[in-house]
Amino acid sequence: MRHLRKLVVILLFAPCAVLAGAAPEYTPDNRLAVPADYRQWVFLTSSIDLNYASADGPASGQAHLLDNVFVNPEAYQAFLKNGEWPDGTVLVKENRIAESAGTLSRSGRFQTAIRSIEIHVKDVARSPGKWAFYVSADGKAPGAPMPVSASCYSCHQDHGAVDTTFVQFYPTLLGIAQAKGTLDAGYLKDSAAK
């Protein structure tokens, strides 16, 4: 009977441990480890040559890039419920080189090697503005923190659809944010100006 009670307690609390997920892992020098399993997370979107400076694709001499965005499953489930990102949200943007010709392809572009990984983390206790950006130059090494003065912070603050994130580029989540009324004023202003 005692073993049965232990089993019941373990089974009752096991799902909570799974929902809690893994916290971001930081190195002693304030770098962020690239989550080893991020490709098993929830896929949000993909884009080619997404550029906030111009609409003409990559700069001269630059390779075309395809990116994929993933979010940790716990944050995704929370967003589905309330249209907001909880503390502990980790968004991973995987930037890959886009090749234009392969053994079979005659047109279009496909993804090849990882160029870099950008990680956007909501860590209220660690980051003054709740969110921080990290970049792994090779997609393997821990990501270096971007200084708060970097333009990514102000751009996300001014134009992010929800809580400084670019939900406007995540087609499965934009409608949820609209329905929950969590769209930010800057995004609404940008949308009205279109």
C-alpha positions in Angstrom: 0.0 0.0 0.0 2.8 2.4 0.9 4.5 1.7 -2.5 1.2 2.4 -4.3 0.9 5.8 -2.6 4.5 6.7 -3.7 3.6 5.7 -7.2 0.4 7.8 -7.2 2.4 10.8 -5.9 5.1 10.4 -8.5 2.5 10.1 -11.3 0.6 13.1 -10.0 3.7 15.4 -10.0 5.6 14.0 -13.0 3.5 16.1 -15.5 4.4 19.2 -13.6 8.1 18.5 -14.0 7.6 18.0 -17.8 5.7 21.3 -18.1 8.3 23.2 -16.1 10.8 22.6 -18.9 14.5 23.4 -18.8 15.7 26.8 -17.8 18.1 28.7 -20.0 21.7 27.7 -19.3 24.2 30.5 -18.8 28.0 30.2 -18.7 30.0 32.0 -16.0 30.9 34.8 -18.5 27.2 35.5 -19.2 26.9 33.6 -22.5 23.8 31.5 -23.2 24.1 27.9 -24.3 22.3 27.1 -27.5 19.5 24.7 -26.4 20.6 21.2 -27.6 17.0 20.2 -28.4 15.6 23.4 -30.0 14.8 21.7 -33.3 12.3 19.5 -31.4 10.6 22.6 -30.1 7.5 24.3 -31.7 8.2 25.6 -35.1 6.8 29.1 -35.6 7.9 30.4 -39.0 10.5 30.5 -41.7 11.5 33.3 -44.0 14.0 34.2 -46.7 16.2 37.3 -46.6 14.0 39.0 -43.9 15.7 42.3 -43.6 14.5 45.3 -41.6 16.8 47.8 -43.4 15.7 47.2 -47.1 13.3 45.1 -49.1 15.9 44.2 -51.8 17.3 41.0 -50.3 20.8 40.6 -49.0 23.4 43.3 -49.4 25.8 43.0 -52.3 28.2 40.1 -51.8 26.1 38.6 -49.0 24.6 35.2 -49.1 20.9 34.7 -49.2 19.6 33.5 -45.8 16.6 31.3 -44.8 15.7 31.4 -41.1 13.6 29.1 -38.9 12.1 30.2 -35.6 11.4 27.8 -32.8 10.0 28.4 -29.2 10.2 26.2 -26.2 7.0 24.2 -25.8 6.0 25.5 -22.4 6.0 29.1 -23.6 4.0 28.1 -26.7 1.3 26.5 -24.6 1.1 29.5 -22.3 0.8 31.8 -25.4 -2.0 29.7 -26.7 -3.9 30.2 -23.4 -3.4 33.9 -22.9 -1.7 35.5 -25.9 1.4 36.5 -23.8 4.9 35.1 -23.4 5.7 33.8 -19.9 8.9 34.3 -18.0 11.3 31.6 -19.3 10.3 32.0 -23.0 13.2 31.1 -25.3 12.9 31.9 -29.0 15.6 30.5 -31.3 16.1 32.0 -34.8 18.3 29.6 -36.8 19.9 31.4 -39.8 20.9 29.1 -42.6 22.6 29.8 -45.9 20.1 29.5 -48.8 21.6 27.8 -51.9 20.0 28.2 -55.3 21.1 25.0 -57.1 21.5 21.4 -55.9 21.6 18.1 -57.5 17.9 18.1 -58.5 16.7 21.7 -58.0 16.4 24.0 -61.0 14.9 27.0 -59.3 14.1 28.3 -55.8 16.3 28.1 -52.7 16.9 25.5 -50.0 18.5 25.6 -46.6 22.1 24.4 -46.0 24.6 25.2 -43.3 23.8 27.2 -40.2 25.2 30.7 -40.5 24.4 31.8 -36.9 21.8 31.4 -34.2 20.0 34.3 -32.5 18.3 33.6 -29.1 15.7 35.9 -27.6 15.1 35.1 -23.9 12.6 36.4 -21.4 14.4 36.2 -18.1 12.8 38.8 -15.8 15.3 38.2 -12.9 18.4 38.4 -15.2 17.5 41.1 -17.8 16.7 44.7 -17.0 14.1 44.9 -19.8 12.8 41.4 -19.2 14.2 40.3 -22.5 17.7 39.7 -23.8 19.3 38.8 -27.1 22.2 36.4 -27.6 24.0 35.4 -30.8 26.0 32.2 -31.5 28.2 32.9 -34.5 28.4 29.3 -35.5 25.2 27.8 -34.0 27.2 25.7 -31.6 29.1 27.9 -29.2 27.2 29.7 -26.4 25.6 32.9 -27.6 27.2 36.2 -26.7 24.9 38.8 -25.1 24.0 41.7 -27.3 24.5 45.0 -25.6 21.3 46.8 -24.5 22.4 49.7 -26.8 22.1 47.3 -29.9 19.4 48.3 -32.4 17.6 45.0 -32.0 16.3 46.1 -28.6 14.8 49.4 -29.7 13.4 47.8 -32.9 11.7 45.0 -31.0 10.4 47.5 -28.4 9.0 49.8 -31.0 7.6 47.3 -33.6 7.1 43.9 -31.9 3.5 42.8 -32.0 3.5 41.2 -28.5 5.8 41.9 -25.6 8.7 43.1 -27.9 8.5 39.9 -30.1 7.8 39.8 -33.8 4.6 37.8 -33.5 3.5 39.5 -36.7 5.8 37.1 -38.5 4.3 34.0 -36.7 1.1 33.3 -38.7 -0.2 30.7 -36.2 0.1 33.1 -33.3 -0.9 36.5 -34.7 -4.6 35.6 -34.7 -4.4 34.4 -31.1 -2.8 37.7 -30.0 -5.6 39.6 -31.8 -8.3 37.5 -30.2 -6.7 37.9 -26.7 -6.2 41.7 -27.2 -2.4 41.5 -26.4 -1.1 43.4 -29.5 1.3 46.2 -28.6 0.6 49.8 -29.4 3.7 50.1 -31.6 2.6 47.2 -33.8 -1.0 48.6 -34.0 0.4 52.0 -35.1 2.6 50.3 -37.8 -0.4 48.3 -39.0 -2.6 51.4 -39.2 0.1 53.2 -41.2 0.2 50.5 -44.0 
